Amino acid sequence: MLPNHHQTFRQHLIKDGLFVDGKEDQWRIGSRPFVLSRQQAKFLEELGQHLLAFYTSLNRLYIESLKGTQPQWVHGYLDRGKPDDLLDFARMNRFKNQLPGVIRPDLIPTESGMALTELDSVPGGMGLTGSLSHMYSQQGLSVWPSADGLIKSFSRMLKEATKKEQPYSMAIVVSDEADAYRAEMQWVATQLSQDGWDAYCIHPRDIRFSENGLSVEQNGKNCPISLIYRFFELFDLKNIPKGELILYSAKKGQVAVTPPYKPWMEEKLALALIHHPILAPFWEKVLSSETISCLHTIVPLTWVLDPRPLPPTAVIPGLRHRGHAVSNWDWLGEATQKERQYVIKVSGFSELAWGSRGVAIGHDMSQEDWQNTLSQALDSFHTAPSILQAFHKGKQVMVEYYKDPAGSEVSMEGRVRLSPYYFVVDGQAELGGVLATTCPKDKKIIHGMRDAVMTPCGVKSDE
């Protein structure tokens, strides 16, 4: 029987700013890390390099699509709804090979294997995962891959991105839109400060500009910034105070910014490109057979909800209804609840495209709500495309959490989402940490809700 750590854990979370003292907790505290099988751990260790290869190839596909050496509809999809000035900036030759330094997939363990439902290059949860990893490790509980792996890998990625020697100076810039993550990013900045950085977590309005570059005032002192970690979405640029100064300084080479301002790297519809038969020769040219096999296995079938009519001889690739190919979306609105084993998601560049917002599960909705959601998704195609994705049901797992302030431990049957954090260093994707989010089994969308149990991971030792 493990000792009761409930009060110790809760005080740790309050100290790190992840819980507010006197306020009802935002999620349930697990009594131990979520246990992975050795097979699952091996899969997660290997997955990062496949995802980095995909990101590298996606960037190349976009550039070649612009040049006309790959189908131009690719960049047409990825550019939809983006302002011209952002695209002009993002396409500058000096940024051509820049990639996100953080890669976080959302993985659902199912009865038949892993399902990768999303890829995020501006992910929340880093501070939470790092703090939880420290917390459990300090109480003698084994955390995998390590208690401090997230901060150490993040720091190495940032040092490579800044392209400057010490002293290392950086600011994590958190927008109003992302304010819910400010406390955890402050925790990250504090940890980086202990790893040799002059690190600050700031609001965009705190940035100072001069002809020499950007800086921030701290304790009455003007502190230069050589690197900005962008913790705001690109759709929110118009609401970012001094956002144009960040762009100007990046353009002049006065400050490095990661992740780069590349909206085509932040679209969910990129997953639809993996399965598109017209792009198969490109993927076969640029990706290894192992990476292609991995992506085809774990990425659910995904389609762009494009309302434009097809020629009479064309069909939507890979999509079938009642055993037959289809060429439009009319059937989808009339599909029965059992036939609606699909998810509709806003693809990107929208306030609805992050978190659990903008996600609709077909078999969890009334016919009328589903038809309205589908209609809205098709109508908004020209400004904010959505995707249709095959729904994969997570297998049931058992977790333990502390039920009340007294530390009563109870078990919950649920479904889990695994979110590994990979950091790109020297062309390799280092696994820094894994967050497990387990929700009650009746929940269709797995996210950080009040009923969720959120923990780092451990690995089963008896296999």
Summary of the structure (lengths in Angstrom):
residues: 463
radius of gyration: 22.3
end to end distance: 20.9
largest distance: 69.2
contacts: 1474
relative contact order: 0.19
helix: 37%
strand: 27%
